[in-house]
Amino acid sequence: MKTTKHIFLALVVLMSFSCKKFLEEKPTNFISPDANLTSAKVATAYANGCYQNLQGLLNGQSGSYGGNTYNLMEFMTGKANSDLGQTGYVNFQNLTYNITSFYVDTWWQHLYLGVGACNLALEKLPTFTTLTDEAKTNMLAEAHTLRAFYYFHLVRMYGAVPKVTTVPTDLNLNLPRSDAKAIYDSIIIPDLETAVKSTLPWKDASGKVSMGFVQSLLADVYLTYAGAAINGGNQYYALSAQHSKEVIDKGGYTLFPEYTDMINPANKNTKEFIFQVQYAAAVPSSNPLTPLTIPNFSGISKYADEYGSVYPTPQFIKSYPAGDKRVQEKQFFYTNYKKVNSPDIVTFSNHYIYKFFDVNAVTNTAKSDLNYTLYRLADVYLLYAEASNRAEGTPNPSAISYVNAIRQRAKLAPIGALSQDAFEKEVWLQRYDELCFENKMWFDMIRTRKVHNDVTGNWDNFIGHTTVFGATFAEKQLLFPVPKQEIDVNPNLLPNNPGF
C-alpha cells in the first residue's frame, strides 16, 4: 500500500515538465489498477518528476498580481525597480522584509518539493528490472544532479537547512537544520560527483540534464564553496576551473553571434544554452517572464496583463561602459515599442528588460515559447576566468581570451594584461553586465561579499553598501529568513537566521 501511495504521489507531480515532448503529451497523472508498475515508462516518469519544480523558480506568488518567485533575487540587488506595489517590492527596496514576506516561503516550498521528487526517484529507480544498467544509471544521475541543484539554492538562500535524503514514511518531519557546509559535503558535491561518473550525453536537445550541465553546475558549486560563506580555500577554485574548462574544451557550445538569438524560440537548448527551464506555448506552460517584464499597461502586446514587475534602475543602465551593445535599444533592454493594432510607437519612462521578449507571443499569441536559461556558455567562461585567476594568482591567457570573447560581442575593446585584483573585478563586472536579470547577481554579491556601486563605480563591501534607494545592506541580508509557516509546523528550525 505504501508503494502504491508513493507512486500515486509521484505521478500527480510527474510527466508535466522535463522536455517539450512531455509538455505536449496529454496528462497522465494517474495509474490504472492493471498498470505495470515496473515498466520503463513509469521509471521515466519518476526521473522526469525531478524537473517539475524548476518552473517554481519563476512561477507566480500565490495571491499576488505579477509577483512571480523570480522577482526576489532581482529586487534584493538594489538594481531593480517595479511598477507594481502588489509584488511586495517596497519591503525589499527598503530591506524591511521579514519571515512572512512574499517569495521567501514560496522558494522554500518549491525547492523542497524538488528535493522530494528527486528523493523519490533515487529510492524507486534502483528497483526497476526493466531498465538497462546504463539507462538506470543515467536516470539516477539526472535525479542526483537536480537534487544538488535544489540544495545549492537552499544553502545559498537560507544557510543551514534540514537534510532530507529519503522519502518520509510518516508525517513526523520535525528535522533540525544542518549547516550549509554539511549539506555541500554530504549531498551537493557527492550528488554531482556521482552524476559525473554516468554516461549522460554531453548535450541534450530536449532540455534534460546533460553532462555539460553537470560540469557547469559543479564549476559553480566549487567556486561558491571556495568563497563566502564556506571559504573552502584555493583547491576549490582549482576544481571550479577544472570543471568549467572541461565544458569549454570539450566543445559543443558556442556564443550566439547576436543577443537577440537568445530570444528566438527556435534556438532553445542549442548553441550557447547549456541548461534551461523548459516552456512551451502550445500548452498551459508558457514562459511567465514575457508578460512579467512588459511595461505596465503599456498596450504594446496581446497579453491581458502587462505587469512591469521588474526593470533596471537608471543608475544600473548608466553603469555600462560607453558603446556597450548590450545596453543599446532592443538588445538586453528597450525603451519603446509599437502599440498593438496601431502604428503608434509607445515610449516608456524607463528601460525595460528585453531578455524575455518573445515577439510572436507579444504581437500574436500571448503565450511565450521561450525557455528560461539557468546556465549558458558566457556564464561558464566567466566562472573559469574567476576561478583560474584565484587558483593561479594571475589571469592566464585562456581566461583573458574568454573575457575578451564576451567583450567582443558587446563591441568593447579587448583587455590586456591586468593584475589579479583588476582582472577579478573585470570578471565580476562582466557577470553583472552580461548575466543581469538572470537571477545570478544576488548570488554573486553574497559569494564575493562585494557590490558594484553604480554611482561611484567602486566595489563596495557588501555589508555597508547603500543602494540607490537609500537602504544599507547589513549582516542579516546575507541569508533569507526561514519562513514563519515552516517554523510554525517545525520548531526545530529555530533559531532563525541573524536579524530575523
Legacy VTK file of the C-alpha trace (Angstrom):
# vtk DataFile Version 3.0
C-alpha trace
ASCII
DATASET POLYDATA
POINTS 500 float
0.000 0.000 0.000
2.860 2.363 0.874
4.474 1.742 -2.519
1.216 2.461 -4.338
0.784 5.631 -2.307
4.261 6.815 -3.307
3.644 6.068 -6.987
0.329 7.912 -7.000
2.029 10.877 -5.330
4.820 10.768 -7.861
2.592 10.694 -10.905
0.498 13.587 -9.661
3.578 15.796 -9.998
5.419 13.985 -12.759
5.137 13.942 -16.525
4.397 17.642 -16.811
7.726 19.203 -17.476
11.145 17.924 -18.362
11.165 18.436 -22.131
8.964 19.636 -24.938
7.790 16.103 -25.684
6.375 15.802 -22.199
4.926 19.297 -22.290
2.927 18.355 -25.368
1.619 14.993 -24.178
-1.865 14.566 -22.760
-1.966 14.458 -18.945
-1.158 11.049 -17.489
-1.256 11.810 -13.798
-2.801 8.566 -12.587
-2.140 4.850 -12.877
-4.844 2.356 -13.757
-5.251 -0.663 -11.441
-3.772 -3.015 -14.041
-0.764 -0.806 -14.868
2.664 -2.401 -14.958
4.415 -0.603 -12.099
7.811 -1.834 -13.211
7.599 -0.556 -16.766
10.191 1.712 -18.345
7.518 4.391 -18.741
6.924 4.527 -15.011
10.673 4.690 -14.395
10.891 7.584 -16.843
8.045 9.284 -15.011
9.987 9.127 -11.749
13.044 10.650 -13.436
11.008 13.340 -15.157
9.360 14.296 -11.868
12.682 15.714 -10.713
12.264 18.548 -13.230
8.780 19.564 -12.110
9.733 22.256 -9.654
12.263 24.001 -11.863
9.346 26.068 -13.093
8.786 27.095 -9.490
11.847 29.315 -9.834
9.725 31.628 -11.987
6.104 30.953 -11.089
3.699 33.435 -9.577
3.436 34.057 -5.845
0.030 32.933 -4.635
-2.269 35.877 -4.028
-0.111 38.465 -5.734
-0.535 40.267 -9.048
2.634 39.840 -11.090
4.519 38.692 -8.012
6.488 35.854 -9.554
9.027 33.989 -7.443
11.711 35.096 -9.924
11.445 38.658 -8.561
13.047 38.008 -5.186
16.717 37.879 -6.127
16.407 40.772 -8.590
14.672 43.004 -6.045
17.361 42.221 -3.475
20.230 43.546 -5.610
19.069 47.154 -5.292
19.412 47.428 -9.078
15.771 46.761 -9.977
12.543 48.669 -9.657
8.889 47.738 -10.190
5.658 49.217 -11.481
3.661 47.032 -9.098
3.130 47.649 -5.405
1.325 44.291 -5.236
4.653 42.491 -5.628
5.676 43.495 -2.115
8.620 45.204 -3.747
8.790 48.067 -1.245
9.716 45.617 1.535
12.781 44.568 -0.447
13.552 48.083 -1.637
13.852 49.348 1.937
15.045 45.961 3.334
12.156 45.640 5.801
11.097 42.174 4.642
10.556 39.563 7.345
9.624 35.912 7.951
6.164 36.377 6.410
7.148 38.429 3.347
6.428 37.397 -0.229
8.660 34.916 -2.009
10.857 33.568 0.792
8.270 30.908 1.650
7.477 30.059 -1.968
11.138 29.477 -2.785
11.488 27.176 0.230
8.401 25.189 -0.781
9.354 24.707 -4.427
12.941 23.783 -3.627
11.936 21.151 -1.087
9.247 19.802 -3.405
12.037 19.396 -5.937
14.197 17.635 -3.356
11.293 15.332 -2.515
10.734 14.341 -6.134
14.440 13.582 -6.525
14.489 11.520 -3.336
11.531 9.529 -4.616
13.288 8.858 -7.918
16.506 7.856 -6.156
14.588 5.401 -3.972
12.430 3.821 -6.668
14.623 3.716 -9.772
17.060 1.071 -8.439
14.128 -1.356 -8.085
13.287 -1.369 -11.806
14.435 -4.547 -13.562
13.119 -3.477 -16.960
15.874 -0.890 -17.456
19.357 -1.486 -18.760
22.102 -0.702 -16.267
23.156 2.292 -18.341
19.621 3.702 -18.563
19.134 3.280 -14.821
22.490 4.903 -14.036
21.690 7.881 -16.237
18.207 8.371 -14.753
19.750 8.281 -11.296
22.322 10.821 -12.491
19.501 13.163 -13.515
17.958 12.859 -10.046
21.294 13.371 -8.271
22.080 16.458 -10.375
18.736 18.111 -9.814
18.726 17.334 -6.090
22.127 19.017 -5.903
20.733 21.989 -7.830
17.784 22.414 -5.442
20.004 22.135 -2.377
22.533 24.552 -3.920
19.793 27.172 -3.951
18.621 26.286 -0.452
22.013 26.722 1.234
22.809 29.949 -0.588
19.433 31.401 0.315
18.822 30.075 3.833
22.175 28.759 5.076
21.522 25.849 7.432
18.549 23.781 6.232
17.013 20.387 7.043
18.830 17.476 5.467
16.233 15.342 3.699
17.629 12.492 1.597
14.924 9.826 1.892
11.192 9.557 1.233
9.313 10.179 4.505
7.403 7.202 5.898
5.183 9.314 8.165
4.276 12.940 8.829
6.814 13.418 11.619
9.131 15.733 9.731
10.422 17.903 12.564
14.006 17.777 11.391
16.710 20.130 12.682
18.800 22.333 10.410
22.174 21.118 9.146
24.790 23.775 8.461
25.463 24.721 4.864
28.909 23.109 4.731
27.450 19.783 5.843
24.855 19.997 3.053
27.583 20.703 0.496
29.798 17.902 1.805
27.135 15.225 2.214
24.654 16.000 -0.601
25.533 18.632 -3.189
29.107 17.666 -4.042
28.633 13.858 -3.721
25.485 14.004 -5.871
27.305 15.839 -8.639
30.415 13.680 -8.447
28.131 10.641 -8.770
26.459 12.147 -11.833
29.852 12.829 -13.455
30.521 9.078 -13.476
27.421 8.382 -15.611
27.185 8.235 -19.393
24.775 11.146 -19.735
25.021 12.773 -23.180
27.268 15.807 -23.408
24.331 17.850 -24.711
20.595 17.181 -24.721
18.423 18.935 -27.288
15.246 18.015 -25.382
16.330 20.024 -22.352
17.139 17.197 -19.972
20.185 17.038 -17.730
23.352 16.650 -19.778
26.973 16.132 -18.811
27.633 19.705 -19.925
25.142 20.889 -17.304
26.584 18.617 -14.599
30.068 20.015 -15.220
28.800 23.621 -15.322
26.927 23.183 -12.054
30.000 21.619 -10.441
32.071 24.619 -11.547
29.549 26.979 -9.945
29.303 24.889 -6.767
33.079 24.708 -6.293
33.517 28.441 -6.956
30.837 29.210 -4.388
32.308 26.702 -1.902
35.721 28.343 -2.284
34.318 31.793 -1.494
31.996 33.129 1.182
30.316 31.790 3.235
32.106 28.416 3.223
35.595 29.785 2.487
36.748 26.357 1.334
40.082 27.541 0.037
42.249 27.622 -3.056
41.848 23.946 -4.005
38.179 24.545 -4.715
38.954 27.437 -7.045
41.180 24.975 -8.910
38.385 22.376 -9.028
35.949 25.002 -10.314
38.395 25.980 -13.050
38.911 22.324 -13.966
35.205 21.632 -14.466
34.414 24.864 -16.319
37.424 24.317 -18.596
36.128 20.861 -19.451
32.835 22.392 -20.578
34.721 24.869 -22.760
37.315 22.474 -24.156
35.007 19.588 -24.982
33.063 21.908 -27.261
29.519 21.707 -28.490
28.583 25.081 -27.019
29.167 28.383 -28.805
28.278 32.006 -28.120
25.371 33.282 -30.176
26.505 35.959 -32.658
23.632 38.254 -31.638
21.970 38.818 -28.265
18.578 38.593 -29.919
19.384 34.987 -30.904
18.685 34.180 -27.259
15.047 35.258 -27.566
14.348 33.220 -30.688
12.341 30.145 -29.624
13.921 28.187 -32.479
17.224 28.328 -30.583
16.047 26.665 -27.386
18.512 24.138 -25.897
21.127 24.876 -28.583
24.493 26.607 -29.046
25.104 28.912 -26.055
22.402 27.348 -23.892
23.678 24.613 -21.588
20.612 24.086 -19.390
17.223 25.768 -19.443
13.862 25.518 -17.720
11.550 24.212 -20.401
8.396 26.039 -21.527
6.047 25.599 -24.471
3.459 27.936 -25.936
1.312 25.000 -27.082
0.265 24.025 -23.556
-0.655 25.889 -20.342
3.048 26.147 -19.622
4.220 29.266 -21.404
7.122 31.303 -20.038
5.739 33.778 -17.463
8.627 36.241 -17.772
7.488 37.711 -21.078
4.343 39.412 -19.684
6.053 39.938 -16.326
8.666 42.233 -17.869
6.424 44.175 -20.315
5.849 47.777 -19.106
2.720 48.016 -17.005
-0.426 48.806 -19.021
1.673 49.897 -21.987
-0.707 48.429 -24.576
2.062 47.004 -26.735
1.049 43.344 -26.512
-1.722 40.781 -26.871
-1.413 39.915 -23.180
-4.360 40.812 -20.976
-1.864 41.693 -18.246
1.337 43.651 -18.780
2.999 43.719 -15.395
6.140 45.841 -15.455
7.074 43.792 -12.435
10.860 44.151 -12.725
13.001 46.662 -14.603
16.520 48.093 -14.168
17.292 51.271 -12.297
18.604 54.206 -14.377
21.839 54.006 -12.404
22.415 50.411 -13.468
21.814 51.287 -17.125
24.263 54.203 -16.875
26.902 51.960 -15.303
27.514 50.171 -18.619
30.607 51.472 -20.448
30.162 53.765 -23.433
29.450 51.871 -26.642
28.390 48.626 -24.929
25.994 46.914 -27.343
24.152 45.180 -24.512
22.604 48.428 -23.343
21.633 49.602 -26.831
17.991 49.556 -27.902
16.367 46.107 -28.102
19.441 44.172 -27.056
19.143 43.470 -23.316
16.738 46.374 -22.759
14.241 48.516 -24.651
12.601 51.904 -24.230
9.875 51.869 -26.900
7.671 49.541 -28.925
4.796 49.694 -31.369
1.343 49.804 -29.821
-0.698 46.681 -30.555
-3.063 47.058 -33.536
-1.723 50.556 -34.148
1.162 52.230 -35.989
1.865 54.401 -32.934
5.107 53.957 -31.037
4.884 53.900 -27.251
7.893 55.441 -25.495
8.407 54.229 -21.930
9.531 56.261 -18.954
12.198 53.665 -18.102
14.336 50.985 -19.669
12.623 47.590 -19.534
14.033 44.085 -19.858
14.179 42.719 -23.413
15.843 39.419 -22.481
12.492 37.614 -22.249
10.731 39.387 -25.120
9.070 36.744 -27.290
7.998 38.694 -30.389
5.394 36.171 -31.516
3.860 35.950 -28.063
3.781 39.736 -27.637
2.294 40.514 -31.042
0.208 37.416 -31.688
-0.348 34.502 -29.301
0.128 35.829 -25.731
1.865 32.504 -24.976
5.617 32.650 -24.786
7.587 29.708 -26.162
10.902 30.872 -24.695
12.800 28.772 -22.193
14.430 30.269 -19.108
18.196 29.883 -19.007
19.957 28.524 -15.931
23.424 28.077 -17.486
24.895 29.326 -20.736
28.392 29.413 -22.150
29.059 33.065 -21.292
28.433 32.209 -17.648
30.888 29.291 -17.809
33.529 31.473 -19.495
33.307 33.839 -16.540
33.250 31.037 -13.967
36.517 29.770 -15.435
38.063 33.237 -15.615
37.343 33.984 -11.966
38.266 30.553 -10.609
41.526 30.160 -12.553
42.621 33.685 -11.655
42.166 32.877 -7.966
43.736 29.412 -8.222
46.823 30.571 -10.146
47.250 34.022 -8.643
47.146 35.721 -12.048
44.954 35.659 -15.170
46.129 33.103 -17.706
45.828 33.637 -21.495
42.724 31.436 -21.779
40.905 33.342 -19.055
41.712 36.644 -20.762
40.530 35.312 -24.121
37.169 34.199 -22.700
36.545 37.595 -21.136
37.501 39.235 -24.424
35.077 36.994 -26.337
32.270 38.376 -24.179
33.558 41.919 -24.576
33.897 41.476 -28.350
30.226 40.547 -28.689
29.425 43.662 -26.670
31.533 45.732 -29.111
34.030 46.613 -26.392
37.794 46.780 -26.830
39.783 43.782 -25.574
41.542 43.900 -22.249
45.281 43.364 -21.989
47.487 42.318 -19.080
45.856 43.033 -15.715
46.740 42.317 -12.113
44.907 39.526 -10.315
42.710 42.046 -8.488
41.938 44.181 -11.547
41.115 41.106 -13.641
38.816 39.730 -10.946
36.869 42.974 -10.822
36.609 42.963 -14.630
35.152 39.441 -14.455
32.701 40.473 -11.759
31.619 43.467 -13.838
31.105 41.295 -16.904
28.951 38.966 -14.821
26.796 41.949 -13.824
26.531 43.316 -17.351
26.183 40.011 -19.213
24.058 37.945 -16.818
21.880 40.714 -15.391
18.287 39.751 -14.574
19.088 36.050 -14.900
18.986 35.540 -11.097
22.784 35.458 -10.873
23.738 38.844 -9.466
22.424 38.388 -5.925
24.279 35.114 -5.536
27.446 36.799 -6.843
27.055 39.570 -4.270
26.783 37.225 -1.300
29.549 34.951 -2.652
32.074 37.742 -3.196
30.838 39.993 -0.382
31.228 42.872 -2.856
28.715 45.103 -4.657
29.399 47.311 -7.641
28.371 50.852 -6.827
26.667 52.117 -9.973
27.060 55.757 -8.921
30.726 55.844 -7.877
31.983 52.938 -9.978
33.687 51.468 -6.895
33.360 47.964 -5.470
31.801 48.391 -2.036
31.874 45.847 0.741
28.540 44.049 0.801
27.924 44.885 4.444
27.622 48.650 4.494
26.751 49.147 0.811
23.911 51.635 0.388
21.637 51.085 -2.578
20.278 53.851 -4.791
17.083 53.539 -2.753
18.894 54.580 0.422
18.828 51.145 2.082
22.051 49.710 3.540
22.972 46.013 3.475
23.690 44.529 6.885
24.713 41.040 8.004
21.071 39.944 8.067
20.903 40.363 4.275
23.422 37.533 3.767
20.647 34.968 4.306
16.895 34.970 3.914
14.828 34.049 6.972
13.348 30.607 7.430
9.654 31.251 6.645
7.247 31.538 9.564
4.896 28.931 8.115
7.730 26.383 8.246
8.669 27.264 11.816
5.021 27.015 12.876
4.988 23.308 11.975
8.613 22.575 12.853
10.023 24.465 15.873
13.334 22.615 15.358
14.074 25.147 12.604
14.802 27.731 15.295
16.835 29.754 15.918
16.204 31.696 12.742
18.938 33.407 10.754
20.602 36.526 12.258
18.301 39.537 12.363
15.041 37.615 11.993
LINES 1 501
500 0 1 2 3 4 5 6 7 8 9 10 11 12 13 14 15 16 17 18 19 20 21 22 23 24 25 26 27 28 29 30 31 32 33 34 35 36 37 38 39 40 41 42 43 44 45 46 47 48 49 50 51 52 53 54 55 56 57 58 59 60 61 62 63 64 65 66 67 68 69 70 71 72 73 74 75 76 77 78 79 80 81 82 83 84 85 86 87 88 89 90 91 92 93 94 95 96 97 98 99 100 101 102 103 104 105 106 107 108 109 110 111 112 113 114 115 116 117 118 119 120 121 122 123 124 125 126 127 128 129 130 131 132 133 134 135 136 137 138 139 140 141 142 143 144 145 146 147 148 149 150 151 152 153 154 155 156 157 158 159 160 161 162 163 164 165 166 167 168 169 170 171 172 173 174 175 176 177 178 179 180 181 182 183 184 185 186 187 188 189 190 191 192 193 194 195 196 197 198 199 200 201 202 203 204 205 206 207 208 209 210 211 212 213 214 215 216 217 218 219 220 221 222 223 224 225 226 227 228 229 230 231 232 233 234 235 236 237 238 239 240 241 242 243 244 245 246 247 248 249 250 251 252 253 254 255 256 257 258 259 260 261 262 263 264 265 266 267 268 269 270 271 272 273 274 275 276 277 278 279 280 281 282 283 284 285 286 287 288 289 290 291 292 293 294 295 296 297 298 299 300 301 302 303 304 305 306 307 308 309 310 311 312 313 314 315 316 317 318 319 320 321 322 323 324 325 326 327 328 329 330 331 332 333 334 335 336 337 338 339 340 341 342 343 344 345 346 347 348 349 350 351 352 353 354 355 356 357 358 359 360 361 362 363 364 365 366 367 368 369 370 371 372 373 374 375 376 377 378 379 380 381 382 383 384 385 386 387 388 389 390 391 392 393 394 395 396 397 398 399 400 401 402 403 404 405 406 407 408 409 410 411 412 413 414 415 416 417 418 419 420 421 422 423 424 425 426 427 428 429 430 431 432 433 434 435 436 437 438 439 440 441 442 443 444 445 446 447 448 449 450 451 452 453 454 455 456 457 458 459 460 461 462 463 464 465 466 467 468 469 470 471 472 473 474 475 476 477 478 479 480 481 482 483 484 485 486 487 488 489 490 491 492 493 494 495 496 497 498 499
